[in-house]
Amino acid sequence: RLLSSTRLASNVGCNSAAPACGAMAAAAAPAGAILPPRVVAATWVVHSQAPRTRLGAERGDASSGLGLGTLGSAKGAATLTTTVLLGVVAVPAGLRRFARRRRRGSGFGGHDLAGRTTAPGVQSLAVKESVEAPFLLEATRSFEKAAGKQLVNVFLDGNFKPVDKEVTDTDLKVVEGAVPEDFPNGIFLRNGPNPRFPTDNVESPLGRTVHHWFEGDAMLHEVRFDSARCSYKNRWVRTPDFVREESAGKSLHRGNVDTTGLTSALNPLLNGVSFGGAVKDTPNTSILHHGGRLLALVEGDKMPTELQMDDLSRMGYYDFGTKDPLPSFTAHPKVDPVTGELIFAAYSAFGEPPVHVGVVGPDGKLKHWTTVKSATRKTLMHDCAITEQYTLILDFPLTIDIGRTLSGGQMIAFEDEPSRIGVMPRFGDDASKWFEFKSGYGFHIFNAYETGDEIVLRGCRGDSLSLIPPWKDGTFDRAEFAGEFFKPGSGKTTRVHEWRMNLKDGTCSECDLGPRDFVDFPTVSPKVVGREHRFGYSCLFDQDASERAGVGVSGAMRKYTFGEAAGAQVTTEDHVFGEGVYGQEGIFVPRPGGIDEDDGWLLVLTYNEATNGSECRIIDTKNFSGPPLVRLALPQRVPYGFHGTFVPL
């Protein structure tokens, strides 16, 4: 009765979904219930040549236009049309009005959460009404509970388990050592996922729905250094979507990354009903201070979220002073240490063309923007790189294709195709040269620079990549999956890699550098971004801890000293956290007045499995393998997260 028919006007064999939908409706609807006379028809259209998707809610001839965004397939000529008659579903009038509002970025513009008009360049939404979970979402969950199997999620236990409190501690306890006297006053910020409410982790006749690490609510952890004392606080980033869930008192989100079967198509639709878009707004990936603004970032169609420096409260969305929002943004823009410009290269997963770049001035205003006409592959381009004159477009073959989900595949999947790197003048309108390399993928980059006729790029790369654990009958072997990354010669191992591109003769080369160990989260001093560098730092993953967790867990930091010639020998030095202690990305803080590139410190958050507690540590990069200069006890555990920054005050 709820889902009376499911029809796919294509050659994709999904007709078996209709019985499951009928069973879901029967499980959700009470016996003898009379459902409200409101019909919601959802039409999902995917075009390969002119991608477009629209989720429309109709009553008679009125459309609510929920705006799932533009979904496209990179391959295939068939047009896939899925029409799902969602029966008689009650859609609260407030939700219908909410869904009809024109989205600006991912915000609903012009007012903050208290209803006040925001400053120019900032948008947000006043959410005042009580929110109920949409009936279709509740019906789906009822069916999955009755007919499905609950799954144990690696991203919700151990030190991936979210914390449920926002804590403030104004005077941190020193466990060992002391903060260096010349360490600058400032704030160390780390961003990462921390779901506010329990998420859906289930396998049913509809398919699998599992929360992925990338999809958790954004939480910031701050350690503030001043001459008197060190303090700590953590805060959720309260986006409009977060506030809606708080009003509902439960999660309204359905995962998009780790799904199979009908849920791959159903979950974006459910998110459209709950949030007005296929993807929940979760700026959980990195944090940036530029132009006097503190910005929380996530890649995708979300504009950066601006935060107050003093209390980390949300101010709204920031659009760099543009009249209209950009198609998307990135989690990894680069700041040129000489010009003060912020350079970004971002992908639009479902738009055309899929890549665009821009330059933001030191004042936070956009001064250049263009699409990259010669970048045609829809790739998950997580990072970018800059040199003194160029922006590098990293076209690795981890591709996005909604059509794959309708034939039983994953929307995001690695393809065995060549990697490409485009070299684009910073203020150009397209890449001037493309270089082709062997198939592989790199999430994160150390740095890039120009030397003579060559551009040198260094990062962390593996021969292949999968974002989804290999589930088998509702379980997955953590040790087997994570252990693959530590096997000698494994193509899954993410290693330090160098790409060289000759702009004069068009030749290129690539090779691994240093030990073939499993590493990631590379960084360099902010003083050498886009310029020639000698040193770099990364996380070094621990095999035992990673196999217990089912995902990479770092037991040490590694310092690299690079040579100048192609493939030159690299020397390494490790800072080991200690028995049962594991860490996260290191943030380099230059010593004030320092001359040498490696004169400074690394800030690292660590976790002790035995005590279930966390610390903030300062590592002397001149004495890298020595003990930390200081260990500060934090008042609560800090879950493993993504990226951070240090903001001098």
ChimeraX attribute file (.defattr): number of C-alpha atoms within 10 A of each C-alpha:
attribute: neighborCount
match mode: 1-to-1
recipient: residues
	/A:1	17
	/A:2	22
	/A:3	21
	/A:4	15
	/A:5	17
	/A:6	20
	/A:7	15
	/A:8	17
	/A:9	13
	/A:10	13
	/A:11	10
	/A:12	12
	/A:13	12
	/A:14	16
	/A:15	11
	/A:16	13
	/A:17	18
	/A:18	18
	/A:19	16
	/A:20	18
	/A:21	25
	/A:22	18
	/A:23	16
	/A:24	25
	/A:25	22
	/A:26	17
	/A:27	20
	/A:28	20
	/A:29	16
	/A:30	10
	/A:31	8
	/A:32	6
	/A:33	7
	/A:34	9
	/A:35	14
	/A:36	11
	/A:37	11
	/A:38	16
	/A:39	17
	/A:40	22
	/A:41	19
	/A:42	19
	/A:43	17
	/A:44	20
	/A:45	19
	/A:46	22
	/A:47	21
	/A:48	19
	/A:49	15
	/A:50	14
	/A:51	17
	/A:52	19
	/A:53	19
	/A:54	18
	/A:55	25
	/A:56	22
	/A:57	25
	/A:58	15
	/A:59	13
	/A:60	9
	/A:61	6
	/A:62	9
	/A:63	15
	/A:64	18
	/A:65	19
	/A:66	28
	/A:67	23
	/A:68	22
	/A:69	19
	/A:70	19
	/A:71	24
	/A:72	24
	/A:73	26
	/A:74	22
	/A:75	14
	/A:76	10
	/A:77	10
	/A:78	14
	/A:79	18
	/A:80	19
	/A:81	16
	/A:82	18
	/A:83	16
	/A:84	20
	/A:85	19
	/A:86	21
	/A:87	20
	/A:88	19
	/A:89	19
	/A:90	15
	/A:91	19
	/A:92	14
	/A:93	9
	/A:94	12
	/A:95	18
	/A:96	17
	/A:97	11
	/A:98	20
	/A:99	23
	/A:100	17
	/A:101	16
	/A:102	15
	/A:103	18
	/A:104	20
	/A:105	23
	/A:106	27
	/A:107	25
	/A:108	20
	/A:109	21
	/A:110	20
	/A:111	20
	/A:112	22
	/A:113	19
	/A:114	11
	/A:115	13
	/A:116	12
	/A:117	15
	/A:118	17
	/A:119	13
	/A:120	13
	/A:121	20
	/A:122	23
	/A:123	26
	/A:124	29
	/A:125	22
	/A:126	17
	/A:127	18
	/A:128	12
	/A:129	11
	/A:130	12
	/A:131	19
	/A:132	18
	/A:133	20
	/A:134	19
	/A:135	18
	/A:136	24
	/A:137	19
	/A:138	14
	/A:139	19
	/A:140	20
	/A:141	18
	/A:142	18
	/A:143	22
	/A:144	24
	/A:145	15
	/A:146	12
	/A:147	17
	/A:148	19
	/A:149	16
	/A:150	17
	/A:151	18
	/A:152	14
	/A:153	20
	/A:154	20
	/A:155	22
	/A:156	19
	/A:157	12
	/A:158	14
	/A:159	23
	/A:160	18
	/A:161	18
	/A:162	23
	/A:163	16
	/A:164	11
	/A:165	11
	/A:166	13
	/A:167	13
	/A:168	15
	/A:169	15
	/A:170	12
	/A:171	15
	/A:172	19
	/A:173	16
	/A:174	16
	/A:175	12
	/A:176	14
	/A:177	14
	/A:178	13
	/A:179	21
	/A:180	12
	/A:181	7
	/A:182	10
	/A:183	17
	/A:184	19
	/A:185	16
	/A:186	16
	/A:187	21
	/A:188	22
	/A:189	23
	/A:190	28
	/A:191	28
	/A:192	28
	/A:193	27
	/A:194	28
	/A:195	23
	/A:196	21
	/A:197	17
	/A:198	13
	/A:199	20
	/A:200	20
	/A:201	21
	/A:202	23
	/A:203	23
	/A:204	20
	/A:205	20
	/A:206	26
	/A:207	18
	/A:208	25
	/A:209	27
	/A:210	23
	/A:211	24
	/A:212	22
	/A:213	23
	/A:214	22
	/A:215	23
	/A:216	26
	/A:217	24
	/A:218	28
	/A:219	28
	/A:220	25
	/A:221	24
	/A:222	22
	/A:223	22
	/A:224	22
	/A:225	19
	/A:226	14
	/A:227	12
	/A:228	7
	/A:229	12
	/A:230	20
	/A:231	19
	/A:232	23
	/A:233	20
	/A:234	23
	/A:235	19
	/A:236	24
	/A:237	25
	/A:238	24
	/A:239	24
	/A:240	24
	/A:241	23
	/A:242	23
	/A:243	18
	/A:244	23
	/A:245	21
	/A:246	17
	/A:247	16
	/A:248	16
	/A:249	15
	/A:250	16
	/A:251	18
	/A:252	26
	/A:253	28
	/A:254	27
	/A:255	25
	/A:256	26
	/A:257	19
	/A:258	20
	/A:259	29
	/A:260	23
	/A:261	22
	/A:262	23
	/A:263	25
	/A:264	27
	/A:265	18
	/A:266	20
	/A:267	21
	/A:268	23
	/A:269	27
	/A:270	23
	/A:271	23
	/A:272	23
	/A:273	28
	/A:274	28
	/A:275	27
	/A:276	28
	/A:277	21
	/A:278	26
	/A:279	25
	/A:280	26
	/A:281	26
	/A:282	28
	/A:283	30
	/A:284	29
	/A:285	26
	/A:286	25
	/A:287	27
	/A:288	24
	/A:289	18
	/A:290	17
	/A:291	16
	/A:292	10
	/A:293	16
	/A:294	21
	/A:295	24
	/A:296	28
	/A:297	26
	/A:298	25
	/A:299	25
	/A:300	23
	/A:301	24
	/A:302	26
	/A:303	30
	/A:304	27
	/A:305	29
	/A:306	26
	/A:307	22
	/A:308	13
	/A:309	15
	/A:310	6
	/A:311	11
	/A:312	19
	/A:313	14
	/A:314	23
	/A:315	23
	/A:316	30
	/A:317	30
	/A:318	27
	/A:319	25
	/A:320	22
	/A:321	15
	/A:322	13
	/A:323	9
	/A:324	11
	/A:325	21
	/A:326	20
	/A:327	22
	/A:328	24
	/A:329	27
	/A:330	25
	/A:331	25
	/A:332	25
	/A:333	24
	/A:334	24
	/A:335	24
	/A:336	20
	/A:337	15
	/A:338	12
	/A:339	10
	/A:340	16
	/A:341	21
	/A:342	22
	/A:343	24
	/A:344	26
	/A:345	30
	/A:346	29
	/A:347	30
	/A:348	24
	/A:349	30
	/A:350	23
	/A:351	19
	/A:352	22
	/A:353	17
	/A:354	21
	/A:355	27
	/A:356	24
	/A:357	28
	/A:358	23
	/A:359	23
	/A:360	22
	/A:361	18
	/A:362	17
	/A:363	15
	/A:364	21
	/A:365	17
	/A:366	18
	/A:367	17
	/A:368	15
	/A:369	19
	/A:370	15
	/A:371	21
	/A:372	22
	/A:373	14
	/A:374	15
	/A:375	23
	/A:376	13
	/A:377	20
	/A:378	26
	/A:379	24
	/A:380	24
	/A:381	27
	/A:382	22
	/A:383	22
	/A:384	25
	/A:385	27
	/A:386	29
	/A:387	24
	/A:388	18
	/A:389	13
	/A:390	23
	/A:391	27
	/A:392	24
	/A:393	27
	/A:394	24
	/A:395	28
	/A:396	27
	/A:397	25
	/A:398	25
	/A:399	21
	/A:400	23
	/A:401	22
	/A:402	23
	/A:403	25
	/A:404	17
	/A:405	18
	/A:406	23
	/A:407	15
	/A:408	17
	/A:409	16
	/A:410	25
	/A:411	20
	/A:412	23
	/A:413	20
	/A:414	20
	/A:415	16
	/A:416	13
	/A:417	13
	/A:418	15
	/A:419	18
	/A:420	19
	/A:421	20
	/A:422	21
	/A:423	24
	/A:424	21
	/A:425	17
	/A:426	22
	/A:427	16
	/A:428	17
	/A:429	17
	/A:430	19
	/A:431	21
	/A:432	13
	/A:433	15
	/A:434	19
	/A:435	20
	/A:436	16
	/A:437	16
	/A:438	14
	/A:439	18
	/A:440	23
	/A:441	25
	/A:442	25
	/A:443	20
	/A:444	20
	/A:445	25
	/A:446	26
	/A:447	26
	/A:448	28
	/A:449	21
	/A:450	21
	/A:451	12
	/A:452	8
	/A:453	11
	/A:454	17
	/A:455	21
	/A:456	22
	/A:457	23
	/A:458	23
	/A:459	27
	/A:460	24
	/A:461	25
	/A:462	21
	/A:463	16
	/A:464	20
	/A:465	20
	/A:466	12
	/A:467	15
	/A:468	14
	/A:469	17
	/A:470	14
	/A:471	13
	/A:472	8
	/A:473	9
	/A:474	15
	/A:475	13
	/A:476	17
	/A:477	15
	/A:478	18
	/A:479	17
	/A:480	13
	/A:481	16
	/A:482	24
	/A:483	20
	/A:484	16
	/A:485	24
	/A:486	21
	/A:487	14
	/A:488	10
	/A:489	11
	/A:490	16
	/A:491	17
	/A:492	20
	/A:493	25
	/A:494	25
	/A:495	22
	/A:496	26
	/A:497	21
	/A:498	21
	/A:499	20
	/A:500	20
	/A:501	24
	/A:502	18
	/A:503	18
	/A:504	9
	/A:505	9
	/A:506	12
	/A:507	12
	/A:508	16
	/A:509	16
	/A:510	17
	/A:511	13
	/A:512	17
	/A:513	22
	/A:514	18
	/A:515	12
	/A:516	16
	/A:517	18
	/A:518	24
	/A:519	26
	/A:520	28
	/A:521	22
	/A:522	25
	/A:523	23
	/A:524	24
	/A:525	22
	/A:526	17
	/A:527	16
	/A:528	19
	/A:529	23
	/A:530	25
	/A:531	19
	/A:532	17
	/A:533	21
	/A:534	15
	/A:535	20
	/A:536	22
	/A:537	27
	/A:538	26
	/A:539	26
	/A:540	27
	/A:541	25
	/A:542	18
	/A:543	22
	/A:544	15
	/A:545	20
	/A:546	21
	/A:547	21
	/A:548	18
	/A:549	19
	/A:550	21
	/A:551	20
	/A:552	23
	/A:553	24
	/A:554	27
	/A:555	26
	/A:556	22
	/A:557	29
	/A:558	21
	/A:559	23
	/A:560	19
	/A:561	17
	/A:562	18
	/A:563	15
	/A:564	14
	/A:565	7
	/A:566	14
	/A:567	18
	/A:568	11
	/A:569	12
	/A:570	15
	/A:571	14
	/A:572	14
	/A:573	15
	/A:574	18
	/A:575	21
	/A:576	20
	/A:577	21
	/A:578	11
	/A:579	10
	/A:580	12
	/A:581	21
	/A:582	27
	/A:583	26
	/A:584	27
	/A:585	26
	/A:586	26
	/A:587	27
	/A:588	25
	/A:589	25
	/A:590	21
	/A:591	16
	/A:592	11
	/A:593	8
	/A:594	10
	/A:595	10
	/A:596	10
	/A:597	18
	/A:598	22
	/A:599	18
	/A:600	21
	/A:601	25
	/A:602	21
	/A:603	23
	/A:604	24
	/A:605	27
	/A:606	27
	/A:607	23
	/A:608	18
	/A:609	15
	/A:610	9
	/A:611	10
	/A:612	13
	/A:613	18
	/A:614	24
	/A:615	24
	/A:616	22
	/A:617	26
	/A:618	26
	/A:619	23
	/A:620	21
	/A:621	22
	/A:622	12
	/A:623	14
	/A:624	18
	/A:625	18
	/A:626	13
	/A:627	18
	/A:628	25
	/A:629	16
	/A:630	19
	/A:631	24
	/A:632	23
	/A:633	19
	/A:634	24
	/A:635	18
	/A:636	19
	/A:637	20
	/A:638	26
	/A:639	25
	/A:640	26
	/A:641	26
	/A:642	18
	/A:643	21
	/A:644	25
	/A:645	20
	/A:646	22
	/A:647	18
	/A:648	13
	/A:649	10
